[in-house]
Amino acid sequence: MLMSDFLTTRRSVRTFKNKKIDQKSLDGVQDLLDRVNPQMLEAGYFLYANGDEMYKKLEGKAGYGGVMIKAPAYIALVTREEVPEAYIYGAYYLEKVITSLKKFNLASCWVTLQRLPDDEAIATFGEVNGRIMYLLAIGYPPRDLNIGKATYSSRIGIQDYVFKEKFGQPMDIDELEQMGLADLFYYLRLAPSSYNNQPWRFVIDGHRIELYSKQPAHIDEFVDMGIILFYFDSLAQTLGIRPEWTIDIKKMDGDYEYIGEVNI
């Protein structure tokens, strides 16, 4: 599936069928994680197939908006260092895994564990080399969810998040067309974010594209940065561009934080 098609049909699932994931699919998911984990330095992933047991331990203590998502299995994002890069790259590669779940007919939903005390996290997940602040709930979606059909929920426009040379100066769509980037930014605005906050902002200055976040007061924003970087790279590659980002997080005056840049 083209990444543009995936973004127009991607949706989180908060209610899964009460059905265990078959072993062949679980093995396939584990294989995905085994291939991604060696690429990680600051983070890693563990698959927990005992969804019922996990849900009972986490019910009332974690979840999306404080409500735990019940699923037949979970993938834990383990951050080995409490640095922004751990969440950026952890989210980047976990979103990469999400794009491959469709081949197993599986849907997913991000789940936050940030209010879970450390002792209860250890009791739930066992000893891990790092912290688990996020899970990915995975399972079979209900039939009436229309997975795979295009949806167009509220999203900011290109001129609201892509600027020329400085904030507040919208990038002209015709100029984006001439650069061959209009489609990239059109579909990129469909990328998911925590509570649909869409905190990313891009400034284009010549061949340099800079990525900013609304001033992060929470690690959710760094997760969102990892997600948007993954989809930027994936969409760019369909255009023959191989982005090599330089991540160098800097606090700035005003409402934004500099995340990094890429030359195209």
C-alpha positions as a printed NumPy array, in Angstrom:
array([[  0.   ,   0.   ,   0.   ],
       [  1.22 ,   3.491,  -0.825],
       [  2.019,   5.556,   2.27 ],
       [ -0.409,   8.257,   1.09 ],
       [ -3.184,   5.636,   0.983],
       [ -2.179,   4.323,   4.397],
       [ -2.425,   7.794,   5.955],
       [ -5.858,   8.472,   4.497],
       [ -7.175,   5.2  ,   5.959],
       [ -5.147,   4.95 ,   9.191],
       [ -7.212,   5.072,  12.372],
       [ -6.731,   4.062,  15.985],
       [ -8.949,   1.307,  17.371],
       [-10.052,   1.456,  21.001],
       [-12.339,  -1.577,  20.923],
       [-11.047,  -4.91 ,  19.668],
       [-12.74 ,  -8.224,  19.025],
       [-12.693, -10.553,  22.005],
       [-10.459, -12.937,  20.095],
       [ -6.909, -14.059,  20.676],
       [ -4.369, -13.279,  17.98 ],
       [ -3.404, -16.474,  16.194],
       [  0.101, -17.755,  16.821],
       [  1.255, -17.261,  13.233],
       [  0.372, -13.568,  13.417],
       [  2.005, -13.214,  16.839],
       [  5.159, -14.78 ,  15.423],
       [  4.981, -12.308,  12.538],
       [  4.686,  -9.358,  14.914],
       [  7.588, -10.672,  16.991],
       [  9.635, -10.972,  13.813],
       [  8.897,  -7.3  ,  13.048],
       [ 10.136,  -6.324,  16.504],
       [ 13.224,  -8.522,  16.186],
       [ 14.135,  -6.688,  12.99 ],
       [ 13.521,  -3.24 ,  14.443],
       [ 15.114,  -3.676,  17.894],
       [ 18.729,  -3.896,  16.632],
       [ 18.294,  -0.456,  15.025],
       [ 17.474,   1.083,  18.398],
       [ 19.9  ,   2.604,  20.887],
       [ 17.767,   4.571,  23.307],
       [ 14.654,   2.36 ,  23.206],
       [ 13.309,  -1.098,  22.424],
       [ 10.101,  -3.14 ,  22.203],
       [  8.589,  -6.153,  23.968],
       [  5.521,  -8.124,  22.897],
       [  3.088,  -9.232,  25.613],
       [  0.584, -11.772,  24.281],
       [ -1.252, -12.233,  27.615],
       [ -3.633,  -9.346,  26.979],
       [ -6.347, -10.337,  29.484],
       [ -3.871, -10.568,  32.324],
       [ -2.223,  -7.265,  31.372],
       [ -5.555,  -5.487,  31.126],
       [ -6.64 ,  -6.63 ,  34.593],
       [ -3.394,  -5.305,  36.077],
       [ -3.626,  -1.951,  34.306],
       [ -7.375,  -1.286,  34.465],
       [ -8.011,   1.981,  36.289],
       [ -4.293,   2.827,  36.355],
       [ -3.428,   3.626,  32.756],
       [ -4.909,   4.124,  29.334],
       [ -6.085,   6.548,  26.694],
       [ -7.515,   9.565,  28.496],
       [ -7.411,   7.534,  31.707],
       [ -9.392,   4.607,  30.275],
       [ -7.426,   1.418,  29.741],
       [ -7.763,  -0.119,  26.282],
       [ -8.592,  -3.836,  26.433],
       [ -6.688,  -5.794,  23.786],
       [ -5.518,  -9.385,  23.234],
       [ -1.875,  -8.266,  23.105],
       [  0.335,  -5.253,  23.742],
       [  3.676,  -3.993,  22.484],
       [  5.643,  -2.092,  25.13 ],
       [  7.914,   0.805,  24.2  ],
       [ 10.856,   0.613,  26.607],
       [ 12.992,   3.747,  26.884],
       [ 16.477,   3.045,  28.185],
       [ 17.364,   6.708,  28.706],
       [ 15.103,   9.538,  29.814],
       [ 16.028,  11.788,  26.913],
       [ 13.81 ,  13.234,  24.147],
       [ 15.596,  11.167,  21.506],
       [ 14.44 ,   7.955,  23.176],
       [ 10.804,   8.926,  22.669],
       [ 11.381,  10.395,  19.206],
       [ 13.106,   7.307,  17.815],
       [ 10.996,   4.933,  19.89 ],
       [  7.84 ,   6.372,  18.346],
       [  9.444,   6.509,  14.88 ],
       [ 10.116,   2.777,  14.715],
       [  6.944,   1.752,  16.528],
       [  4.946,   3.65 ,  13.913],
       [  6.937,   1.72 ,  11.321],
       [  5.711,  -1.489,  12.964],
       [  2.124,  -0.17 ,  12.851],
       [  2.295,   0.185,   9.066],
       [  3.084,  -3.541,   8.846],
       [  0.28 ,  -4.756,  11.125],
       [ -2.27 ,  -4.629,   8.307],
       [ -0.717,  -7.719,   6.728],
       [ -1.884,  -9.634,   9.817],
       [ -5.322,  -7.941,   9.759],
       [ -4.447,  -6.271,  13.06 ],
       [ -5.376,  -2.792,  14.251],
       [ -3.744,  -0.778,  17.022],
       [ -4.009,   2.071,  19.497],
       [ -1.373,   3.986,  21.481],
       [ -1.847,   3.737,  25.255],
       [ -0.144,   5.947,  27.83 ],
       [  1.167,   4.595,  31.141],
       [  2.604,   7.802,  32.509],
       [  0.608,   7.692,  35.741],
       [  1.613,   4.106,  36.529],
       [  3.916,   3.959,  39.592],
       [  7.281,   2.288,  39.023],
       [  6.592,  -0.554,  41.476],
       [  3.333,  -1.413,  39.713],
       [  5.059,  -1.237,  36.334],
       [  7.574,  -3.822,  37.531],
       [  4.774,  -6.014,  38.896],
       [  3.009,  -5.816,  35.532],
       [  5.86 ,  -6.089,  33.043],
       [  8.669,  -7.618,  35.084],
       [ 12.168,  -6.221,  35.241],
       [ 13.085,  -4.393,  32.034],
       [ 16.137,  -2.356,  31.164],
       [ 14.41 ,   1.001,  31.145],
       [ 10.949,   2.503,  31.612],
       [  7.653,   1.675,  29.934],
       [  5.652,   4.841,  29.417],
       [  3.702,   3.749,  26.323],
       [  2.023,   0.623,  25.004],
       [  0.6  ,  -0.231,  21.64 ],
       [ -2.622,  -2.197,  22.033],
       [ -3.083,  -4.605,  19.117],
       [ -5.891,  -6.903,  18.046],
       [ -8.559,  -7.619,  15.477],
       [-10.827,  -4.623,  14.764],
       [-14.625,  -4.873,  14.829],
       [-16.11 ,  -5.463,  11.402],
       [-18.111,  -2.254,  11.327],
       [-15.063,  -0.016,  11.74 ],
       [-14.46 ,   0.306,   7.985],
       [-10.714,  -0.243,   8.303],
       [ -9.104,   0.516,   4.969],
       [-11.665,   3.127,   3.897],
       [-10.613,   6.747,   3.54 ],
       [-11.499,   9.147,   6.321],
       [-10.974,  12.876,   6.52 ],
       [-11.22 ,  14.028,  10.101],
       [-10.372,  17.59 ,  11.039],
       [ -6.798,  18.49 ,  10.138],
       [ -4.933,  21.757,   9.869],
       [ -4.206,  23.045,   6.386],
       [ -0.775,  23.102,   4.769],
       [ -0.487,  26.865,   5.183],
       [ -1.124,  26.477,   8.915],
       [  1.925,  24.31 ,   9.539],
       [  4.384,  24.878,   6.668],
       [  6.109,  28.262,   6.563],
       [  8.629,  29.99 ,   4.315],
       [ 11.784,  31.214,   6.059],
       [  9.999,  32.245,   9.278],
       [  6.902,  31.503,  11.343],
       [  3.789,  33.298,  10.24 ],
       [  4.832,  33.471,   6.598],
       [  2.883,  30.663,   4.878],
       [  4.58 ,  28.67 ,   2.158],
       [  2.925,  29.266,  -1.205],
       [  1.322,  26.08 ,  -2.534],
       [  2.573,  26.808,  -6.061],
       [  6.118,  27.033,  -4.728],
       [  5.674,  23.717,  -2.932],
       [  4.467,  22.272,  -6.24 ],
       [  7.589,  23.532,  -7.986],
       [  9.729,  21.903,  -5.286],
       [  7.803,  18.644,  -5.715],
       [  6.687,  18.714,  -2.053],
       [  3.017,  19.684,  -2.248],
       [  1.727,  16.097,  -2.081],
       [  4.138,  15.235,   0.728],
       [  2.81 ,  17.995,   2.98 ],
       [ -0.79 ,  17.414,   1.909],
       [ -0.716,  13.825,   3.169],
       [  1.633,  14.54 ,   6.085],
       [ -1.039,  16.628,   7.78 ],
       [ -3.058,  13.397,   8.17 ],
       [ -0.44 ,  11.878,  10.495],
       [ -1.738,  10.994,  13.973],
       [ -0.792,  12.89 ,  17.122],
       [ -1.659,  12.825,  20.816],
       [ -5.238,  14.03 ,  21.238],
       [ -5.015,  15.247,  17.631],
       [ -2.944,  18.253,  18.783],
       [ -0.865,  18.297,  15.57 ],
       [  2.047,  20.111,  17.248],
       [  4.496,  19.93 ,  14.34 ],
       [  5.555,  22.965,  12.322],
       [  7.935,  23.127,   9.36 ],
       [  9.98 ,  26.076,   8.127],
       [ 11.414,  25.806,   4.604],
       [ 14.435,  27.96 ,   3.834],
       [ 15.875,  27.12 ,   0.427],
       [ 16.795,  23.438,   0.438],
       [ 16.678,  23.264,   4.244],
       [ 13.564,  22.062,   6.054],
       [ 13.427,  22.675,   9.797],
       [ 11.079,  20.835,  12.151],
       [  9.648,  22.511,  15.239],
       [  7.219,  21.479,  17.949],
       [  4.877,  23.632,  19.92 ],
       [  6.841,  24.189,  23.11 ],
       [  6.848,  20.663,  24.586],
       [  5.66 ,  20.57 ,  28.176],
       [  5.203,  16.805,  28.01 ],
       [  6.855,  13.761,  26.458],
       [  3.766,  13.229,  24.273],
       [  5.101,  15.962,  22.011],
       [  8.375,  14.1  ,  21.486],
       [  6.387,  10.97 ,  20.63 ],
       [  4.477,  13.076,  18.109],
       [  7.773,  14.292,  16.638],
       [  8.901,  10.705,  16.107],
       [  5.631,   9.881,  14.383],
       [  5.76 ,  12.876,  12.045],
       [  9.407,  12.17 ,  11.175],
       [  8.527,   8.611,  10.205],
       [  5.756,   9.697,   7.86 ],
       [  7.829,  12.54 ,   6.422],
       [ 10.616,  10.09 ,   5.587],
       [  8.22 ,   7.49 ,   4.184],
       [  6.411,   9.987,   1.954],
       [  9.693,  11.568,   0.855],
       [ 11.072,   8.2  ,  -0.191],
       [  8.144,   7.705,  -2.572],
       [  9.394,  10.886,  -4.282],
       [ 12.942,   9.574,  -4.554],
       [ 14.187,  11.638,  -1.592],
       [ 16.28 ,   9.93 ,   1.1  ],
       [ 16.08 ,  12.271,   4.103],
       [ 18.916,  12.351,   6.634],
       [ 17.72 ,  14.367,   9.592],
       [ 19.985,  16.117,  12.065],
       [ 18.244,  16.064,  15.445],
       [ 19.44 ,  18.81 ,  17.779],
       [ 16.697,  19.8  ,  20.215],
       [ 16.845,  23.42 ,  21.339],
       [ 14.492,  25.533,  23.398],
       [ 13.614,  28.798,  21.707],
       [ 11.961,  32.061,  22.627],
       [  8.26 ,  31.978,  21.947],
       [  5.93 ,  29.047,  21.466],
       [  8.137,  26.541,  19.633],
       [ 11.037,  24.199,  20.202],
       [ 13.521,  23.352,  17.471],
       [ 13.746,  19.627,  16.812],
       [ 16.037,  19.233,  13.81 ],
       [ 16.502,  19.796,  10.102],
       [ 17.101,  18.07 ,   6.797],
       [ 18.469,  19.192,   3.441],
       [ 16.649,  18.091,   0.309]])
